[in-house]
Amino acid sequence: MSAPTARLTVDPALIVSPVRPRTFGSFVEHLGRCVYTGIHDPAHPSADADGFRQDVIDLVRELGVTTVRYPGGNFVSGYRWEDGVGPQEDRPARLDLAWHSMEPNRVGTDEFMRWAAKAGVEPMMAVNLGTRGVLEAVDLLDYCNGTAPTALAEQRRANGGEQPYGVRMWCLGNEMDGPWQTGHKTAHEYGRIAAEAGRAMRQVDPGLELVACGSSGPTMDTFGEWERQVLTECYDQVDYISIHRYYEETDGDLASFLGSAVDMDAFIEDVVATADGVRAALKREKRIQLSFDEWNVWYQSRAESIVPSGDDWPVAPPLLEDQYNAADAVVVANLLISLLRHNDRVHAACQAQLVNVIAPIMTEPGGRAWKQTIFHPFAQIAALATGEVLDVRPTSITFPTAQHGEVAAVDAVATWDEAAGTGSVLVVNRHPEQATGLSVDLSRFGDVRITAATTLHADDPYTSNTADDPERVVPVGRDDVTLVDGVVSLDLPAVSFSTLAFSR
């Protein structure tokens, strides 16, 4: 056992917030092969009567996904939801301007709701406020949730949705600050339409949870001022402001990439400060929470992210099909640690996306499905993190980065479920080269025992899983963890993610 150069103390009294189950959300957009040959592949041997792959549903359940955002993403800003309901032979094909593809509309609202029920996930719907507006948002709400004998609720019933879908959480558009967005708007323009749509939707159902579009990332020129203007316009009509952020290793700078959660921490805290500043200026009691409804590792500069062009408008082209390695998995674990420790204000999050498109699950059309490296930290954390999030402050050596300055090698979060008498410690060693010994003081829990310990690590951090070799990078159980007088000791390899499960 190495000498402990990293230490942390876990105290059940230092509660941050309850663990928010919606932290473990995901995202299904009509983009690339996420829907077609991803979740929906009627020719697949495991496909059910609706054309959904049962092998993918099984993996979604294993992943521990709680909510799924749909149908976009950039796609939603050009989407006519009416195209995707009713008899499939009558549905029109449309140009998808966001991803220069052809949308056949074989999967739409009703199919997605049936898939969500089968997968055991809560649907989070997005409405088009790019090329459409208030009336279309209310119409989609009535179609999904309507109980009165309106034409739209009756249409849903005729299409097989006898019972209302009961969607509670609605995104008012997507990334409207981005000039790439169809129907891009200024902050004032978007804030007004979000307020109008939100007010109208609440006239139908005052209990909805509504998400206003925040900045597409902290590097946007309008970041901060966008949030201020938007929330000033629609503060009373919304419950959440969205934030989006993607990370990638660039120019071989592994150290900065491994420190990505430093950026996520700062981004969250800046948006919280801005939202609370608007609250103070408006003299409101309500606090706006955060919906981090797009986050992941995404190599946007790679060829996989280049969309078709010219006269080519393919159906479900392979787009954004990044192949993830061990370092990516460690970063994903660390981003989830960041989200958990901010669960006092981040009440929902969606890893983008679920299948094939920058995804933890990959499929072959008509063939195999397998787990990418990033599948494992998500599944482990979703399973272990229950009860309350606890405030832990690790101490460790640091390492220099070009993007984030000095970064602590060890980062962690802990959870404790008092009713079950179980807890977890989730920890990364994000140092690119140096292993460390870790000491975890659990003595404040009294007499405890370690029920499981795992580490995800590869000697080469660029090792990936493939369809032919899907278990090259997986969590490995450990039997070398010691517990003496309430203090746990274990080694953390460089570029690794480890879990401790304990009980009292």
C-alpha positions as CSV (number, residue, x, y, z in Angstrom):
1,M,0.0,0.0,0.0
2,S,1.4,3.4,-1.0
3,A,1.9,6.1,1.6
4,P,-1.3,8.2,1.7
5,T,-0.7,11.5,-0.1
6,A,-4.5,12.1,-0.4
7,R,-7.0,12.2,2.4
8,L,-10.6,12.9,2.9
9,T,-13.1,12.7,5.8
10,V,-16.7,11.8,5.4
11,D,-19.2,13.1,8.0
12,P,-22.9,12.3,7.8
13,A,-23.7,15.7,9.4
14,L,-22.3,17.6,6.4
15,I,-25.3,17.3,4.1
16,V,-25.3,19.2,0.8
17,S,-28.7,18.2,-0.4
18,P,-30.7,15.1,-1.2
19,V,-29.4,13.1,-4.2
20,R,-31.6,14.3,-7.1
21,P,-32.6,11.2,-9.1
22,R,-32.9,13.4,-12.3
23,T,-29.1,13.9,-12.1
24,F,-29.0,10.6,-14.0
25,G,-30.9,11.7,-17.1
26,S,-30.0,11.2,-20.7
27,F,-31.0,12.5,-24.1
28,V,-32.5,11.1,-27.3
29,E,-32.4,13.4,-30.3
30,H,-33.3,12.8,-33.9
31,L,-29.6,13.0,-34.8
32,G,-27.5,10.5,-36.6
33,R,-28.3,6.9,-35.5
34,C,-29.6,7.7,-32.0
35,V,-33.2,6.9,-32.9
36,Y,-33.1,5.0,-36.2
37,T,-30.9,1.8,-35.7
38,G,-30.3,3.0,-32.2
39,I,-33.3,2.7,-30.0
40,H,-35.6,1.8,-33.0
41,D,-34.6,-0.9,-35.4
42,P,-37.6,-3.0,-36.6
43,A,-35.3,-5.5,-38.4
44,H,-33.3,-6.4,-35.3
45,P,-33.8,-9.9,-33.9
46,S,-34.7,-8.4,-30.5
47,A,-37.1,-5.7,-31.8
48,D,-40.6,-5.7,-30.2
49,A,-43.9,-5.0,-31.9
50,D,-43.1,-1.3,-31.9
51,G,-39.7,-1.8,-33.5
52,F,-37.7,-1.0,-30.3
53,R,-34.6,-3.0,-29.6
54,Q,-34.9,-4.9,-26.4
55,D,-31.2,-5.3,-26.0
56,V,-30.9,-1.5,-26.0
57,I,-33.7,-1.2,-23.5
58,D,-31.9,-3.7,-21.2
59,L,-28.7,-1.6,-21.4
60,V,-30.7,1.6,-20.7
61,R,-32.1,0.0,-17.5
62,E,-28.6,-1.3,-16.5
63,L,-27.2,2.2,-17.1
64,G,-29.6,3.5,-14.5
65,V,-31.1,6.3,-16.6
66,T,-34.0,8.1,-14.8
67,T,-35.1,10.8,-17.3
68,V,-34.7,11.2,-21.1
69,R,-34.9,14.6,-22.9
70,Y,-36.6,14.4,-26.4
71,P,-36.7,15.2,-29.4
72,G,-33.8,17.7,-29.3
73,G,-31.5,19.4,-29.2
74,N,-30.9,21.5,-32.4
75,F,-33.4,19.2,-34.1
76,V,-36.3,20.5,-32.2
77,S,-36.0,24.1,-33.6
78,G,-37.2,22.9,-37.0
79,Y,-39.5,20.1,-35.8
80,R,-43.2,19.9,-36.5
81,W,-44.4,17.5,-33.9
82,E,-47.6,16.8,-35.9
83,D,-45.5,15.1,-38.6
84,G,-44.6,12.3,-36.1
85,V,-48.1,11.2,-35.0
86,G,-50.8,9.2,-36.7
87,P,-50.5,6.4,-39.2
88,Q,-46.9,6.0,-40.3
89,E,-47.8,5.7,-44.0
90,D,-49.3,9.2,-43.8
91,R,-46.3,10.9,-42.1
92,P,-44.3,13.2,-44.3
93,A,-40.5,13.1,-44.7
94,R,-38.9,16.5,-43.9
95,L,-35.5,18.1,-44.3
96,D,-33.7,18.3,-40.9
97,L,-31.8,21.6,-41.2
98,A,-29.9,21.1,-37.9
99,W,-28.1,18.0,-39.1
100,H,-28.6,18.2,-42.8
101,S,-30.4,14.9,-42.8
102,M,-33.8,13.5,-43.9
103,E,-36.3,12.9,-41.1
104,P,-38.7,10.1,-42.1
105,N,-40.9,10.6,-39.0
106,R,-41.3,6.9,-38.4
107,V,-40.7,7.6,-34.7
108,G,-42.6,10.5,-33.0
109,T,-44.2,11.5,-29.8
110,D,-46.4,8.4,-29.3
111,E,-43.6,6.0,-30.1
112,F,-41.2,7.8,-27.8
113,M,-43.7,7.7,-24.9
114,R,-44.2,4.0,-25.4
115,W,-40.4,3.5,-25.5
116,A,-40.0,5.6,-22.3
117,A,-42.5,3.4,-20.5
118,K,-40.8,0.2,-21.6
119,A,-37.4,1.6,-20.5
120,G,-38.7,2.8,-17.2
121,V,-37.7,6.4,-17.7
122,E,-39.4,9.8,-17.2
123,P,-39.9,11.8,-20.4
124,M,-38.6,15.4,-20.5
125,M,-40.1,17.1,-23.6
126,A,-38.7,20.0,-25.6
127,V,-40.9,22.4,-27.6
128,N,-39.9,24.3,-30.7
129,L,-39.5,28.0,-30.0
130,G,-37.1,28.5,-32.9
131,T,-39.5,28.3,-35.9
132,R,-42.7,27.9,-34.0
133,G,-44.2,29.4,-30.9
134,V,-46.8,29.6,-28.2
135,L,-49.7,27.9,-29.9
136,E,-47.7,24.9,-31.0
137,A,-46.3,24.5,-27.5
138,V,-49.7,24.5,-26.0
139,D,-51.0,22.1,-28.7
140,L,-48.2,19.6,-27.9
141,L,-48.9,19.9,-24.2
142,D,-52.6,19.2,-24.8
143,Y,-51.8,16.3,-27.1
144,C,-49.5,14.7,-24.5
145,N,-51.3,15.5,-21.2
146,G,-54.8,16.5,-22.1
147,T,-57.7,15.0,-20.2
148,A,-60.5,17.1,-21.5
149,P,-62.3,15.9,-24.7
150,T,-60.3,18.3,-27.0
151,A,-59.5,17.5,-30.6
152,L,-55.8,16.9,-29.7
153,A,-56.5,14.7,-26.7
154,E,-58.9,12.7,-28.8
155,Q,-56.3,12.4,-31.5
156,R,-53.8,11.0,-29.0
157,R,-56.4,8.5,-27.8
158,A,-57.1,7.5,-31.4
159,N,-53.4,7.1,-31.9
160,G,-53.2,4.6,-29.1
161,G,-52.4,6.9,-26.1
162,E,-55.6,6.2,-24.2
163,Q,-54.2,7.6,-21.0
164,P,-52.4,11.0,-20.8
165,Y,-48.7,10.8,-20.8
166,G,-48.4,13.1,-17.8
167,V,-45.1,14.8,-18.9
168,R,-44.1,17.2,-16.1
169,M,-40.8,18.7,-17.3
170,W,-40.7,20.8,-20.5
171,C,-37.8,22.6,-22.1
172,L,-38.8,25.9,-23.7
173,G,-36.7,25.6,-26.9
174,N,-33.0,24.7,-27.2
175,E,-29.8,26.7,-27.3
176,M,-31.5,29.8,-28.7
177,D,-28.4,31.9,-28.0
178,G,-26.5,29.9,-30.7
179,P,-26.3,31.4,-34.2
180,W,-26.3,27.8,-35.5
181,Q,-29.8,27.3,-34.1
182,T,-32.7,27.5,-36.6
183,G,-34.7,30.5,-35.4
184,H,-31.8,31.9,-33.3
185,K,-32.9,34.8,-31.2
186,T,-31.5,37.6,-29.1
187,A,-31.8,37.3,-25.3
188,H,-34.7,39.7,-25.2
189,E,-36.6,38.0,-28.1
190,Y,-36.1,34.6,-26.6
191,G,-37.0,35.7,-23.0
192,R,-40.3,37.2,-24.3
193,I,-41.4,34.1,-26.2
194,A,-40.3,31.8,-23.3
195,A,-42.4,33.9,-20.9
196,E,-45.4,33.8,-23.3
197,A,-45.1,30.1,-23.9
198,G,-44.6,29.4,-20.2
199,R,-47.6,31.5,-19.2
200,A,-49.8,29.8,-21.7
201,M,-48.7,26.3,-20.8
202,R,-49.3,27.1,-17.1
203,Q,-52.8,28.2,-18.0
204,V,-53.3,24.5,-19.1
205,D,-51.4,23.1,-16.1
206,P,-50.0,25.3,-13.3
207,G,-48.0,22.4,-12.0
208,L,-45.6,22.0,-14.9
209,E,-41.8,22.3,-14.5
210,L,-40.5,24.6,-17.2
211,V,-36.9,25.1,-18.3
212,A,-35.7,28.3,-20.0
213,C,-32.7,28.2,-22.3
214,G,-29.5,29.3,-20.8
215,S,-26.2,29.8,-22.6
216,S,-24.9,27.0,-24.8
217,G,-21.6,27.3,-22.9
218,P,-19.5,29.7,-20.9
219,T,-17.4,30.5,-23.9
220,M,-20.4,32.2,-25.7
221,D,-19.8,36.0,-26.0
222,T,-23.3,36.6,-24.5
223,F,-22.8,34.2,-21.5
224,G,-24.0,35.8,-18.3
225,E,-25.8,38.7,-19.9
226,W,-28.0,36.1,-21.8
227,E,-29.0,34.5,-18.5
228,R,-29.7,37.9,-16.9
229,Q,-31.9,39.2,-19.7
230,V,-33.7,35.9,-20.3
231,L,-34.6,35.4,-16.6
232,T,-35.5,39.0,-16.2
233,E,-38.2,38.4,-18.8
234,C,-39.5,35.0,-17.8
235,Y,-38.5,34.5,-14.1
236,D,-42.0,34.0,-12.9
237,Q,-42.9,31.5,-15.6
238,V,-40.0,29.1,-15.3
239,D,-38.4,26.8,-12.7
240,Y,-35.0,26.1,-14.3
241,I,-32.4,27.6,-16.4
242,S,-30.6,25.2,-18.7
243,I,-26.8,24.9,-19.0
244,H,-24.9,22.9,-21.6
245,R,-21.2,22.0,-21.7
246,Y,-19.0,19.5,-23.6
247,Y,-15.4,18.6,-23.0
248,E,-12.6,17.1,-25.2
249,E,-8.9,16.6,-25.2
250,T,-7.3,19.0,-27.6
251,D,-3.7,19.1,-29.0
252,G,-2.6,16.2,-26.8
253,D,-3.3,18.2,-23.6
254,L,-4.4,15.3,-21.4
255,A,-3.8,17.2,-18.2
256,S,-6.2,20.0,-19.0
257,F,-8.8,17.4,-20.2
258,L,-8.6,15.5,-16.9
259,G,-9.2,18.7,-15.1
260,S,-12.5,19.4,-17.0
261,A,-14.6,19.2,-13.8
262,V,-12.9,22.4,-12.5
263,D,-14.5,24.2,-15.5
264,M,-17.9,22.5,-14.8
265,D,-17.8,23.6,-11.1
266,A,-17.1,27.2,-12.1
267,F,-19.7,27.2,-14.8
268,I,-22.4,26.0,-12.4
269,E,-21.5,28.5,-9.8
270,D,-21.5,31.4,-12.2
271,V,-25.0,30.5,-13.5
272,V,-26.2,30.1,-9.9
273,A,-24.8,33.6,-9.1
274,T,-26.5,35.1,-12.1
275,A,-29.9,33.5,-11.4
276,D,-29.7,34.6,-7.8
277,G,-28.7,38.1,-8.9
278,V,-31.9,38.3,-11.0
279,R,-33.9,37.0,-8.0
280,A,-32.5,39.8,-5.9
281,A,-33.2,42.5,-8.5
282,L,-36.8,41.3,-9.0
283,K,-37.3,40.8,-5.2
284,R,-38.6,37.2,-5.6
285,E,-38.7,34.4,-3.1
286,K,-38.5,31.6,-5.6
287,R,-35.0,30.4,-6.6
288,I,-34.4,29.3,-10.1
289,Q,-32.7,25.9,-10.2
290,L,-30.4,24.5,-12.9
291,S,-31.1,21.8,-15.5
292,F,-27.7,20.7,-16.9
293,D,-29.5,19.0,-19.7
294,E,-26.6,18.5,-22.1
295,W,-23.2,17.4,-20.9
296,N,-20.6,14.9,-22.0
297,V,-17.2,14.3,-23.6
298,W,-17.6,15.2,-27.3
299,Y,-14.7,15.5,-29.8
300,Q,-16.4,18.2,-31.9
301,S,-13.3,18.7,-34.1
302,R,-13.2,15.1,-35.3
303,A,-14.4,13.8,-38.7
304,E,-17.3,12.0,-36.9
305,S,-18.9,15.4,-36.2
306,I,-18.9,16.7,-39.7
307,V,-22.5,16.8,-41.0
308,P,-23.4,16.0,-44.6
309,S,-23.7,18.8,-47.1
310,G,-24.9,19.8,-50.5
311,D,-27.5,17.5,-52.1
312,D,-26.9,14.7,-49.7
313,W,-29.8,14.5,-47.2
314,P,-29.4,10.9,-45.8
315,V,-31.7,9.2,-43.3
316,A,-29.9,8.5,-40.0
317,P,-26.3,9.0,-41.2
318,P,-23.5,7.9,-38.7
319,L,-22.8,11.2,-36.9
320,L,-20.9,12.1,-33.7
321,E,-20.1,8.4,-33.1
322,D,-17.1,9.1,-30.9
323,Q,-15.2,6.0,-29.6
324,Y,-14.4,6.6,-25.9
325,N,-11.3,5.6,-24.0
326,A,-10.4,5.1,-20.3
327,A,-9.4,8.8,-19.8
328,D,-12.9,9.8,-21.2
329,A,-14.5,7.5,-18.6
330,V,-12.5,9.1,-15.8
331,V,-13.6,12.6,-17.0
332,V,-17.2,11.5,-17.2
333,A,-17.0,10.1,-13.6
334,N,-15.6,13.4,-12.4
335,L,-18.3,15.4,-14.2
336,L,-20.9,13.3,-12.4
337,I,-19.1,14.0,-9.1
338,S,-19.4,17.7,-9.9
339,L,-23.1,17.4,-10.7
340,L,-23.7,15.6,-7.4
341,R,-21.9,18.0,-5.2
342,H,-24.0,20.8,-6.8
343,N,-27.3,18.9,-6.3
344,D,-28.5,21.7,-4.0
345,R,-29.0,23.8,-7.2
346,V,-28.5,21.3,-10.1
347,H,-31.8,19.4,-9.9
348,A,-31.7,17.7,-13.3
349,A,-29.0,16.7,-15.8
350,C,-28.9,14.8,-19.1
351,Q,-25.8,13.1,-20.5
352,A,-26.0,13.7,-24.2
353,Q,-26.7,11.3,-25.8
354,L,-28.0,7.8,-25.1
355,V,-27.2,5.6,-28.1
356,N,-24.6,5.9,-30.9
357,V,-24.4,9.7,-30.8
358,I,-21.6,10.6,-28.3
359,A,-23.1,7.8,-26.3
360,P,-22.4,5.2,-23.6
361,I,-24.3,2.6,-25.7
362,M,-23.4,1.6,-29.3
363,T,-25.2,-0.5,-31.7
364,E,-24.8,-2.1,-35.1
365,P,-27.8,-1.9,-37.4
366,G,-29.5,-5.3,-37.0
367,G,-26.5,-6.5,-35.0
368,R,-24.6,-6.1,-31.7
369,A,-25.0,-3.6,-28.9
370,W,-22.1,-2.9,-26.5
371,K,-21.0,-0.6,-23.7
372,Q,-18.5,2.2,-24.2
373,T,-16.1,3.0,-21.4
374,I,-18.2,5.9,-20.3
375,F,-21.1,3.5,-19.6
376,H,-19.5,2.2,-16.5
377,P,-19.0,5.3,-14.3
378,F,-22.5,6.5,-15.1
379,A,-24.0,3.1,-14.2
380,Q,-22.0,2.7,-11.0
381,I,-22.7,6.2,-9.7
382,A,-26.4,6.0,-10.6
383,A,-26.6,2.8,-8.6
384,L,-24.5,3.9,-5.6
385,A,-25.6,7.5,-5.1
386,T,-28.7,7.4,-2.9
387,G,-29.9,9.4,0.1
388,E,-28.0,12.6,0.8
389,V,-25.0,14.1,-0.9
390,L,-22.2,14.9,1.7
391,D,-19.7,17.6,1.5
392,V,-16.2,16.2,1.4
393,R,-13.0,18.2,0.9
394,P,-10.1,16.0,-0.3
395,T,-6.5,17.1,0.1
396,S,-4.0,15.9,-2.4
397,I,-1.0,16.9,-4.5
398,T,-1.8,19.1,-7.5
399,F,-0.6,19.1,-11.1
400,P,-0.3,22.0,-13.6
401,T,-2.7,22.4,-16.5
402,A,-2.7,24.9,-19.3
403,Q,-6.4,25.6,-19.1
404,H,-7.2,25.4,-15.3
405,G,-4.0,26.2,-13.5
406,E,-3.0,24.0,-10.6
407,V,-5.6,21.1,-10.3
408,A,-5.9,18.8,-7.3
409,A,-5.2,15.2,-8.3
410,V,-7.9,13.7,-6.2
411,D,-11.6,14.8,-6.4
412,A,-14.5,13.0,-4.7
413,V,-18.0,13.1,-3.4
414,A,-19.8,10.9,-0.9
415,T,-23.4,9.9,-0.3
416,W,-25.2,8.5,2.7
417,D,-28.6,6.9,2.9
418,E,-29.6,6.9,6.6
419,A,-32.7,4.8,6.1
420,A,-30.8,2.0,4.4
421,G,-27.6,2.5,6.5
422,T,-25.5,2.5,3.3
423,G,-23.1,5.0,1.8
424,S,-20.6,5.5,-1.0
425,V,-17.4,7.3,-1.7
426,L,-16.8,8.2,-5.4
427,V,-13.3,9.3,-6.2
428,V,-11.1,10.1,-9.2
429,N,-7.3,10.4,-9.4
430,R,-7.1,12.7,-12.4
431,H,-3.3,13.1,-12.2
432,P,-2.1,12.1,-15.7
433,E,1.0,10.2,-14.4
434,Q,1.2,9.8,-10.7
435,A,-0.6,7.2,-8.5
436,T,-1.4,8.0,-4.9
437,G,-2.4,6.4,-1.7
438,L,-5.8,7.5,-0.4
439,S,-7.0,7.6,3.3
440,V,-10.8,7.9,3.8
441,D,-11.9,8.6,7.4
442,L,-15.3,7.0,8.0
443,S,-15.0,7.0,11.8
444,R,-17.9,9.4,12.2
445,F,-20.3,6.7,11.1
446,G,-19.3,4.4,14.0
447,D,-18.8,0.7,13.2
448,V,-18.8,0.3,9.4
449,R,-17.7,-2.3,6.9
450,I,-16.7,-2.0,3.3
451,T,-19.2,-3.9,1.1
452,A,-17.6,-3.3,-2.3
453,A,-14.7,-1.5,-3.9
454,T,-13.9,-1.1,-7.5
455,T,-11.4,0.8,-9.8
456,L,-11.7,1.6,-13.5
457,H,-8.3,2.1,-15.0
458,A,-6.2,1.2,-18.0
459,D,-2.4,1.3,-18.2
460,D,-2.8,3.1,-21.5
461,P,-5.5,5.8,-20.8
462,Y,-6.3,5.8,-24.5
463,T,-7.6,2.2,-24.4
464,S,-11.2,1.9,-25.8
465,N,-13.9,-0.8,-25.8
466,T,-15.1,-2.1,-29.2
467,A,-17.9,-4.4,-30.4
468,D,-15.3,-7.2,-30.7
469,D,-13.7,-6.5,-27.3
470,P,-16.3,-4.7,-25.2
471,E,-14.7,-5.4,-21.8
472,R,-11.2,-4.0,-22.2
473,V,-12.0,-1.1,-19.8
474,V,-14.4,-2.1,-17.0
475,P,-14.5,-1.5,-13.2
476,V,-12.5,-4.2,-11.4
477,G,-13.4,-5.4,-7.9
478,R,-10.7,-4.9,-5.3
479,D,-9.6,-7.0,-2.4
480,D,-6.7,-4.9,-1.3
481,V,-8.7,-2.2,0.5
482,T,-8.0,-2.1,4.3
483,L,-10.2,-0.7,7.0
484,V,-8.6,0.0,10.4
485,D,-10.3,2.0,13.2
486,G,-12.8,3.5,10.7
487,V,-10.1,4.6,8.2
488,V,-10.0,3.1,4.7
489,S,-6.8,2.9,2.8
490,L,-6.4,2.2,-0.9
491,D,-4.2,3.0,-3.8
492,L,-5.5,5.1,-6.7
493,P,-3.7,4.6,-10.0
494,A,-3.2,7.6,-12.2
495,V,-6.2,8.4,-14.5
496,S,-8.6,6.2,-12.5
497,F,-12.1,6.2,-11.0
498,S,-12.8,4.2,-7.8
499,T,-15.8,3.5,-5.8
500,L,-16.3,2.5,-2.1
501,A,-19.6,1.1,-0.9
502,F,-20.0,0.9,2.9
503,S,-22.6,0.1,5.5
504,R,-23.2,0.6,9.2
